[in-house]
């Protein structure tokens, strides 16, 4: 086989379907609502409790709801494509596995490599946001932690390391090492608490909305002293590019395909259910939040809680802070689970060392990649500010969305008669919408994101050419 042939070799869909029912690496313990809870847990989190307020204050004003809607349309188009693949190829690995089946090994490797970093950085972002709410709740109860341990260098005078953010990532990694169903049950309870908190914000906040806070709905464009523009229609686009990572997360549940009881039926349903429920909550919270407080006051570490404090509703603020403390744990759980399963899939296929493709003999979980990712995300969350990490988390997932949408169209042409338990409607219109929105959002990302992305991709190419291409399971089979 020639060098170029190796780059495009792929796993036949029929082979993956045949292997899906025979895989014994994981225990099938997840039902529809546990999968949906993982999806909601991955979507609803820092976007509601942190980024909605911050992006309203920095980029979009009250029109941050439009930013969420734009990001949601792009996400929904990709979700329909994910649902088709999830029902057709119920194998762990999500976009990486789907790309392997359609586009070939190199493309699949690059997507898996990118998602590995993106998911890990999302864990770090959410951990930093979680830390802000923990500290807000502790302050409300008269408890303070040492100044040096309150945040990363550059986030405040005397700050050195965000100890709370680092500890929570390690705790979630430890939880994921134990039986999957234990973590899934814990996650379902946490998601229920989070949904109740969002309902409280909407139910109470709607009675305190001041329509004057929505005027102007789209603030006039301004250029800051640093030369960076804010607000206007460009601000809505910039905010959409930032909050986009808050409207995906359903893809994490597809990485648990081999732990699902009935993946071909439940995975597509869970993808669509989780995104639909989450988007309704995002839009409602965005309008309520910018209605009860002027957008210029929302650039804080805990904007929802602080907005209710400004209304004198300290009991709501405390309840929201405590609920956010619990609720954001489900986001950490979902993306840490996704990252570890992708790492496991890469190793099982031989593209990374097979030492990582072993499950714990007692708990049946991929404990080795979980330990490594737990330590890595703890260091990132402890050492970097949330704004710097948030800039880096979208590009890999947007790239994965383009791959998934493209793959749906290719496979419809290449193998139209394949059994699909769910079919993406209006192909190629829906996939093309997902691709177009993803490209547009990629163009909105700052230059630093592209620089880090290119560095990571270059490193990935070196790893693949130096190790993966020679140790691939397909190489050995052929």
C-alpha positions, -999 to +999 in steps of 0.1 A: +000+000+000+014+034-010+019+063+014-011+083+001-033+052+002-025+048+039-037+084+046-072+077+031-077+041+043-109+038+062-129+014+083-160+002+063-193+012+079-205-024+076-175-036+096-181-011+123-218-021+125-209-057+127-183-050+155-206-028+175-226-056+189-196-077+197-175-051+215-169-060+251-146-032+263-174-014+282-206-024+301-239-013+285-256+005+314-269+038+300-306+044+290-323+072+270-327+096+299-292+090+313-278+098+278-300+129+275-288+140+309-252+137+297-261+158+267-280+185+287-252+183+312-227+191+285-247+219+270-262+238+300-235+252+322-210+280+319-230+294+289-260+302+312-242+309+344-212+329+331-209+336+293-244+349+287-237+378+311-201+384+301-208+384+263-238+408+268-215+432+287-185+429+262-199+422+228-237+420+222-257+438+248-293+424+251-289+410+216-268+382+232-300+362+228-295+365+190-259+353+194-272+322+211-298+317+184-272+320+156-249+295+174-279+273+180-289+271+144-254+260+134-254+235+162-288+221+153-278+214+117-248+195+130-269+178+156-291+163+130-261+149+112-246+136+144-280+118+151-278+100+117-242+088+124-250+079+161-278+056+150-258+041+121-224+036+138-229+030+175-192+029+184-173+050+209-153+079+194-180+101+180-168+124+152-134+106+151-150+072+144-175+087+119-147+104+100-127+072+100-156+054+083-160+080+055-130+103+050-101+080+060-075+077+086-056+110+084-088+131+085-101+110+114-069+113+133-068+151+130-104+153+142-098+130+171-065+148+180-083+182+178-113+171+199-090+157+225-075+191+232-109+210+228-127+188+252-099+190+277-099+228+274-137+230+278-133+211+311-107+237+322-130+266+312-160+252+331-138+245+361-127+281+362-163+293+359-173+268+386-146+282+409-161+317+405-195+304+417-180+284+446-162+315+458-193+336+454-213+312+475-186+310+501-184+348+503-221+349+508-217+326+538-188+347+552-161+322+542-130+333+522-101+313+508-065+327+507-060+354+480-032+335+463-056+305+458-085+325+444-073+326+407-046+325+381-019+351+378-033+381+361-069+377+373-064+398+405-039+412+428-021+385+447-036+357+427-013+328+419-032+295+413-070+287+411-069+259+436-107+253+435-108+249+397-079+225+398-094+204+426-127+200+409-112+186+377-093+160+397-125+151+416-144+146+383-116+125+369-117+103+400-155+099+397-151+088+360-126+061+370-154+043+390-183+025+374-199+045+345-234+040+359-224+055+393-212+086+375-242+087+352-266+085+382-248+113+399-248+133+367-286+128+363-292+142+398-269+171+392-286+179+358-320+179+376-307+204+401-293+226+373-326+226+353-344+235+385-320+265+390-326+277+354-363+274+359-360+295+391-340+322+373-367+324+346-397+320+369-386+347+394-367+370+371-396+374+347-414+395+373-385+419+377-378+426+340-374+463+332-379+467+294-357+498+295-327+475+300-334+461+265-330+496+249-310+497+227-314+460+220-283+462+197-259+488+212-240+510+188-206+499+177-177+513+197-140+509+194-121+505+227-088+522+237-070+490+227-084+492+192-108+463+197-144+467+186-175+460+207-213+458+201-231+464+168-239+436+144-202+426+144-205+422+182-234+398+178-212+377+155-183+379+178-204+368+208-219+340+187-184+327+180-176+327+218-208+313+231-209+286+204-191+262+227-220+266+251-245+252+226-228+219+218-221+192+242-246+167+229-217+152+209-202+140+242-231+115+247-222+099+213-188+090+227-206+067+251-222+047+223-207+014+236-221+021+271-256+026+258-282-002+263-299+005+229-276+029+210-292+028+176-325+039+190-315+060+220-285+080+207-303+099+180-332+107+203-308+118+231-289+141+208-320+160+196-338+160+230-308+175+248-302+203+223-339+212+220-344+215+258-311+234+263-317+260+236-351+269+250-335+275+284-306+295+269-329+319+250-352+324+280-323+331+305-306+355+281-337+376+278-345+375+315-309+383+326-305+413+303-340+424+314-334+424+352-299+441+349-283+465+325-259+446+302-230+468+312-231+455+348-229+418+338-191+414+333-185+395+365-175+360+375-210+351+385-233+375+365-266+357+371-261+356+409-249+392+410-279+403+390-303+390+416-281+405+443-286+438+426-324+433+429-320+426+467-331+389+461-301+375+480-319+342+486-322+337+448-286+347+443-274+322+469-297+295+455-284+301+420-248+301+432-252+268+450-271+253+420-244+265+397-218+248+419-236+215+415-249+221+379-215+229+363-202+195+376-223+178+349-206+198+322-172+187+336-185+151+337-198+152+301-167+166+285-142+147+306-161+115+296-160+126+260-122+133+260-113+100+277-135+079+253-119+096+223-084+090+237-095+053+243-108+050+207-076+064+192-055+040+213-077+010+205-072+017+168-034+019+173-030+056+165-019+062+201-001+037+224-023+007+231-014+010+268-042+036+271-067+012+255-072-009+286-102-007+309-099-010+347-103-047+356-128-039+384-146-007+372-146-012+335-135+023+327-106+038+307-087+048+338-053+056+323-063+084+299-087+097+326-058+101+351-036+119+325-065+142+314-074+150+350-039+162+358-036+182+326-070+200+330-062+207+366-030+225+356-047+245+328-076+255+350-053+265+378-028+286+358-049+304+331-077+330+331-111+319+318-110+344+289-078+330+275-089+294+277-124+302+263-108+316+231-092+282+223-121+258+227-143+263+196-121+256+166-117+219+170-154+213+175-163+235+146-139+215+124-156+183+136-190+197+127-178+204+092-165+168+089-197+153+102-219+174+079-197+166+049-196+129+057-234+127+058-236+140+023-207+118+010-222+086+026-256+093+013-241+093-022-217+065-017-240+041+002-276+052+000-290+018+010-272+015+043-296+010+072-301+043+091-322+043+123-324+081+119-321+101+087-310+137+086-339+156+068-334+178+038-300+165+028-279+183+014-296+216+027-292+208+064-256+197+062-247+227+040-263+250+066-241+234+093-210+237+072-217+274+062-224+285+098-194+266+111-171+283+085-185+317+094-180+311+131-144+299+124-138+332+106-149+351+137-124+334+160-094+355+171-059+350+156-045+335+188-070+306+184-058+298+149-021+300+160-027+275+188-048+253+165-021+252+138+006+244+164-016+216+178-024+202+143+013+203+134+022+184+165-006+159+157+008+154+122+042+146+137+027+121+161+007+105+133+036+103+109+060+092+136+038+067+153+001+063+143+006+055+106+029+025+114+010+012+144-026+016+131-047-016+134-056-012+097-019-013+089-016-046+107-048-060+091-035-052+057 
